[in-house]
Amino acid sequence: MINEEIPLIEEALRNYGEAFQEWNIEKLSIAFHPEAMTYWFIPERGGFIKGYCYGWIRMFLRNQKDNPGTNFIPFPEEIDYEGTAAYVRLRFLVEDAQDPRDTTDYLTLLKFREGWNIIHKSGFTRSISLEELNTILKEKQETVRNNPEEVEKIERVLKTYADAFHELDKNKVVQVFHNDMKVNSLDVENNKFRNRFRSLADWREVIDNHKRMNISFKTEVEKIDQLGSSAVAKMRWFAFREDGTSETVDFLTLLKVDGRWLIVNKTCYSQFKPKKD
Protein backbone atom coordinates (compact mmCIF):
# COMPACT_ATOMS: atom_id res chain seq x y z
CA MET A 1 0.00 0.00 0.00
CA ILE A 2 1.27 3.48 -0.85
CA ASN A 3 1.49 5.34 2.45
CA GLU A 4 1.34 8.91 1.17
CA GLU A 5 -1.99 9.43 2.93
CA ILE A 6 -0.82 8.19 6.34
CA PRO A 7 0.84 11.50 7.40
CA LEU A 8 -2.32 13.38 6.38
CA ILE A 9 -4.49 11.05 8.46
CA GLU A 10 -2.05 11.43 11.35
CA GLU A 11 -2.50 15.19 11.11
CA ALA A 12 -6.23 14.80 11.81
CA LEU A 13 -5.43 12.53 14.74
CA ARG A 14 -2.89 15.02 16.05
CA ASN A 15 -5.50 17.79 16.03
CA TYR A 16 -7.89 15.48 17.89
CA GLY A 17 -5.31 14.70 20.58
CA GLU A 18 -4.06 18.29 20.94
CA ALA A 19 -7.64 19.51 21.32
CA PHE A 20 -7.73 17.58 24.59
CA GLN A 21 -4.19 18.38 25.66
CA GLU A 22 -4.59 22.13 25.02
CA TRP A 23 -8.35 22.52 25.65
CA ASN A 24 -8.47 23.77 22.07
CA ILE A 25 -11.95 23.75 20.52
CA GLU A 26 -10.64 25.03 17.17
CA LYS A 27 -8.43 21.98 16.68
CA LEU A 28 -11.39 19.79 17.53
CA SER A 29 -13.43 21.39 14.74
CA ILE A 30 -10.55 20.77 12.31
CA ALA A 31 -10.31 17.07 13.21
CA PHE A 32 -14.03 16.23 13.16
CA HIS A 33 -16.60 16.74 10.44
CA PRO A 34 -19.54 18.79 11.85
CA GLU A 35 -21.90 15.85 11.21
CA ALA A 36 -19.63 13.17 12.71
CA MET A 37 -21.46 10.76 15.00
CA THR A 38 -20.42 8.79 18.07
CA TYR A 39 -22.06 5.45 18.94
CA TRP A 40 -21.19 3.57 22.14
CA PHE A 41 -22.72 0.82 24.23
CA ILE A 42 -22.20 1.51 27.95
CA PRO A 43 -24.55 -0.55 30.17
CA GLU A 44 -23.88 1.54 33.28
CA ARG A 45 -24.95 4.68 31.38
CA GLY A 46 -28.16 3.29 29.98
CA GLY A 47 -26.89 1.09 27.14
CA PHE A 48 -26.79 2.38 23.56
CA ILE A 49 -25.60 5.99 23.34
CA LYS A 50 -25.43 8.13 20.22
CA GLY A 51 -24.82 11.79 19.46
CA TYR A 52 -22.83 14.26 17.41
CA CYS A 53 -19.09 13.92 18.15
CA TYR A 54 -18.30 17.61 18.03
CA GLY A 55 -20.99 18.68 20.48
CA TRP A 56 -20.31 15.84 22.89
CA ILE A 57 -16.54 16.34 22.98
CA ARG A 58 -16.82 20.13 23.12
CA MET A 59 -19.01 19.84 26.21
CA PHE A 60 -16.54 17.37 27.72
CA LEU A 61 -13.59 19.68 27.07
CA ARG A 62 -15.34 22.62 28.67
CA ASN A 63 -16.18 20.57 31.75
CA GLN A 64 -12.61 19.29 32.01
CA LYS A 65 -11.16 22.78 31.58
CA ASP A 66 -12.92 23.77 34.80
CA ASN A 67 -11.24 20.81 36.53
CA PRO A 68 -7.55 20.89 35.52
CA GLY A 69 -5.12 18.11 36.38
CA THR A 70 -6.08 15.53 33.78
CA ASN A 71 -3.46 14.51 31.22
CA PHE A 72 -4.50 12.96 27.89
CA ILE A 73 -2.05 10.70 26.07
CA PRO A 74 -3.29 9.68 22.58
CA PHE A 75 -1.39 7.54 20.09
CA PRO A 76 -2.54 5.66 16.98
CA GLU A 77 -2.02 1.89 17.01
CA GLU A 78 -3.25 1.12 13.50
CA ILE A 79 -4.19 3.08 10.38
CA ASP A 80 -5.74 1.57 7.26
CA TYR A 81 -7.21 3.38 4.28
CA GLU A 82 -8.65 2.73 0.86
CA GLY A 83 -9.23 5.61 -1.55
CA THR A 84 -11.11 8.31 0.37
CA ALA A 85 -12.07 6.13 3.38
CA ALA A 86 -9.95 5.19 6.40
CA TYR A 87 -10.05 3.39 9.72
CA VAL A 88 -7.94 4.14 12.81
CA ARG A 89 -7.53 2.39 16.13
CA LEU A 90 -6.50 5.19 18.49
CA ARG A 91 -5.36 4.50 22.04
CA PHE A 92 -6.35 7.28 24.44
CA LEU A 93 -4.86 7.03 27.94
CA VAL A 94 -6.37 9.37 30.52
CA GLU A 95 -4.06 10.19 33.42
CA ASP A 96 -6.51 11.31 36.09
CA ALA A 97 -5.86 10.92 39.82
CA GLN A 98 -9.55 10.20 40.46
CA ASP A 99 -10.45 8.18 37.37
CA PRO A 100 -7.54 6.88 35.23
CA ARG A 101 -8.78 5.23 32.04
CA ASP A 102 -7.62 3.30 29.00
CA THR A 103 -9.81 4.07 26.01
CA THR A 104 -9.55 2.61 22.53
CA ASP A 105 -11.28 4.71 19.87
CA TYR A 106 -12.39 3.03 16.66
CA LEU A 107 -12.50 5.93 14.21
CA THR A 108 -13.51 6.09 10.58
CA LEU A 109 -12.51 9.01 8.37
CA LEU A 110 -13.20 10.42 4.91
CA LYS A 111 -10.88 12.50 2.76
CA PHE A 112 -12.38 15.81 1.68
CA ARG A 113 -10.59 18.39 -0.47
CA GLU A 114 -9.62 20.19 2.72
CA GLY A 115 -8.15 17.05 4.26
CA TRP A 116 -9.11 13.99 6.29
CA ASN A 117 -11.98 14.33 8.79
CA ILE A 118 -13.14 11.93 11.48
CA ILE A 119 -16.77 11.09 10.68
CA HIS A 120 -17.53 8.28 13.14
CA LYS A 121 -16.27 7.37 16.61
CA SER A 122 -16.97 4.26 18.67
CA GLY A 123 -14.81 2.38 21.11
CA PHE A 124 -14.33 0.81 24.50
CA THR A 125 -13.08 2.18 27.84
CA ARG A 126 -11.75 0.37 30.87
CA SER A 127 -10.79 1.79 34.24
CA ILE A 128 -7.19 1.19 35.26
CA SER A 129 -4.83 2.20 38.08
CA LEU A 130 -2.22 4.92 37.66
CA GLU A 131 0.41 2.24 38.17
CA GLU A 132 -1.01 0.23 35.28
CA LEU A 133 -1.16 3.34 33.11
CA ASN A 134 2.52 4.06 33.75
CA THR A 135 3.39 0.44 32.94
CA ILE A 136 1.51 0.68 29.63
CA LEU A 137 3.51 3.78 28.70
CA LYS A 138 6.85 2.42 29.87
CA GLU A 139 6.55 -1.01 28.26
CA LYS A 140 4.40 0.15 25.31
CA GLN A 141 1.86 -2.56 26.08
CA GLU A 142 -0.87 -3.18 23.53
CA THR A 143 -4.39 -3.95 24.62
CA VAL A 144 -5.36 -7.60 24.45
CA ARG A 145 -7.90 -7.62 21.62
CA ASN A 146 -9.75 -10.06 19.37
CA ASN A 147 -11.32 -12.45 21.83
CA PRO A 148 -11.74 -15.65 19.74
CA GLU A 149 -15.36 -16.20 20.83
CA GLU A 150 -16.35 -12.63 20.03
CA VAL A 151 -14.51 -12.65 16.70
CA GLU A 152 -16.36 -15.83 15.74
CA LYS A 153 -19.69 -14.14 16.53
CA ILE A 154 -18.69 -11.12 14.44
CA GLU A 155 -17.69 -13.41 11.56
CA ARG A 156 -21.19 -14.91 11.65
CA VAL A 157 -22.72 -11.42 11.48
CA LEU A 158 -20.56 -10.53 8.48
CA LYS A 159 -21.46 -13.81 6.78
CA THR A 160 -25.15 -13.06 7.25
CA TYR A 161 -24.58 -9.56 5.85
CA ALA A 162 -22.84 -11.02 2.78
CA ASP A 163 -25.44 -13.79 2.39
CA ALA A 164 -28.22 -11.19 2.34
CA PHE A 165 -26.75 -9.89 -0.92
CA HIS A 166 -25.49 -13.19 -2.32
CA GLU A 167 -28.96 -14.66 -1.88
CA LEU A 168 -30.83 -11.33 -2.27
CA ASP A 169 -32.58 -12.16 1.00
CA LYS A 170 -34.22 -9.09 2.52
CA ASN A 171 -34.92 -10.80 5.82
CA LYS A 172 -31.23 -11.39 6.56
CA VAL A 173 -30.54 -7.67 6.50
CA VAL A 174 -32.80 -7.26 9.53
CA GLN A 175 -30.58 -9.58 11.53
CA VAL A 176 -27.34 -7.59 11.28
CA PHE A 177 -28.09 -3.85 11.23
CA HIS A 178 -28.90 -1.65 14.21
CA ASN A 179 -31.99 0.52 13.76
CA ASP A 180 -29.82 3.67 13.91
CA MET A 181 -27.27 2.38 11.39
CA LYS A 182 -25.81 4.99 9.02
CA VAL A 183 -23.88 4.80 5.74
CA ASN A 184 -21.04 7.30 5.24
CA SER A 185 -19.33 8.06 1.94
CA LEU A 186 -17.94 10.97 -0.03
CA ASP A 187 -19.34 12.48 -3.20
CA VAL A 188 -15.88 13.19 -4.59
CA GLU A 189 -17.03 15.31 -7.54
CA ASN A 190 -18.99 17.71 -5.32
CA ASN A 191 -16.88 17.24 -2.14
CA LYS A 192 -20.04 16.45 -0.18
CA PHE A 193 -20.45 14.24 2.85
CA ARG A 194 -23.09 11.56 2.37
CA ASN A 195 -24.31 10.67 5.82
CA ARG A 196 -27.37 8.56 5.20
CA PHE A 197 -29.61 6.86 7.68
CA ARG A 198 -30.66 3.57 6.14
CA SER A 199 -33.87 2.11 7.51
CA LEU A 200 -34.58 -1.58 7.09
CA ALA A 201 -37.15 -0.63 4.45
CA ASP A 202 -34.37 1.18 2.56
CA TRP A 203 -32.19 -1.94 2.63
CA ARG A 204 -35.07 -4.05 1.35
CA GLU A 205 -35.44 -1.60 -1.54
CA VAL A 206 -31.70 -1.84 -2.26
CA ILE A 207 -31.90 -5.63 -2.46
CA ASP A 208 -35.00 -5.47 -4.65
CA ASN A 209 -33.11 -3.17 -7.05
CA HIS A 210 -30.14 -5.56 -7.14
CA LYS A 211 -32.49 -8.42 -7.93
CA ARG A 212 -34.13 -6.42 -10.70
CA MET A 213 -30.73 -5.49 -12.19
CA ASN A 214 -29.47 -9.09 -11.94
CA ILE A 215 -26.41 -8.09 -9.88
CA SER A 216 -24.22 -10.80 -8.33
CA PHE A 217 -21.61 -10.35 -5.60
CA LYS A 218 -18.27 -11.58 -4.32
CA THR A 219 -17.20 -10.65 -0.80
CA GLU A 220 -14.04 -10.90 1.31
CA VAL A 221 -13.57 -10.15 5.00
CA GLU A 222 -10.06 -8.70 5.22
CA LYS A 223 -9.88 -7.66 8.86
CA ILE A 224 -11.67 -7.80 12.20
CA ASP A 225 -10.48 -5.69 15.13
CA GLN A 226 -12.45 -6.20 18.36
CA LEU A 227 -12.12 -4.90 21.89
CA GLY A 228 -14.79 -5.30 24.55
CA SER A 229 -18.18 -4.31 23.14
CA SER A 230 -16.81 -2.51 20.06
CA ALA A 231 -15.25 -3.65 16.78
CA VAL A 232 -14.37 -2.63 13.24
CA ALA A 233 -14.36 -4.97 10.24
CA LYS A 234 -13.00 -4.36 6.75
CA MET A 235 -14.93 -6.01 3.91
CA ARG A 236 -14.31 -5.87 0.18
CA TRP A 237 -17.24 -6.24 -2.20
CA PHE A 238 -17.33 -6.89 -5.93
CA ALA A 239 -20.68 -6.25 -7.61
CA PHE A 240 -20.92 -7.73 -11.11
CA ARG A 241 -23.32 -5.82 -13.33
CA GLU A 242 -24.14 -6.03 -17.01
CA ASP A 243 -22.25 -2.79 -17.68
CA GLY A 244 -19.20 -3.45 -15.48
CA THR A 245 -17.87 -4.22 -12.00
CA SER A 246 -18.14 -2.10 -8.89
CA GLU A 247 -15.54 -2.60 -6.14
CA THR A 248 -16.41 -1.30 -2.67
CA VAL A 249 -14.45 -1.35 0.58
CA ASP A 250 -16.53 -1.15 3.75
CA PHE A 251 -15.14 -0.15 7.11
CA LEU A 252 -17.92 -1.47 9.34
CA THR A 253 -18.31 -0.41 12.97
CA LEU A 254 -20.03 -2.97 15.18
CA LEU A 255 -21.27 -2.76 18.77
CA LYS A 256 -22.34 -5.57 21.06
CA VAL A 257 -25.78 -4.33 22.08
CA ASP A 258 -27.60 -6.34 24.74
CA GLY A 259 -25.54 -9.40 23.89
CA ARG A 260 -25.84 -9.12 20.07
CA TRP A 261 -23.22 -7.83 17.65
CA LEU A 262 -24.82 -5.35 15.24
CA ILE A 263 -23.45 -3.15 12.46
CA VAL A 264 -24.00 0.49 13.49
CA ASN A 265 -21.98 2.32 10.85
CA LYS A 266 -20.64 1.73 7.35
CA THR A 267 -17.93 4.02 5.95
CA CYS A 268 -17.12 3.08 2.38
CA TYR A 269 -15.17 3.82 -0.77
CA SER A 270 -16.31 2.60 -4.21
CA GLN A 271 -14.95 2.59 -7.71
CA PHE A 272 -16.59 1.37 -10.90
CA LYS A 273 -14.87 -0.29 -13.84
CA PRO A 274 -17.04 -0.30 -16.99
CA LYS A 275 -17.10 -3.41 -19.11
CA LYS A 276 -14.87 -3.22 -22.14
CA ASP A 277 -16.55 -3.43 -25.53
Secondary structure by P-SEA (a helix, b strand, c coil): ccccaaaaaaaaaaaaaaaaaaccaaaaaaaccccbbbbbbbccccccccccaaaaaaaaaaaaaacccbbbbbbbccccccccccccbbbbbbbcccccbbbbbbbbbbbcccccccccccbbbbbbcaaaaaaaaaaccccccccaaaaaaaaaaaaaaaaaaacccaaaaaacccccbbbbbbcccccccccccccaaaaaaaaaaaaaacccccccccccccccccbbbbbbbbbbcccbbbbbbbbbbbbbcccbbbbcbbbbbbbbbcccc
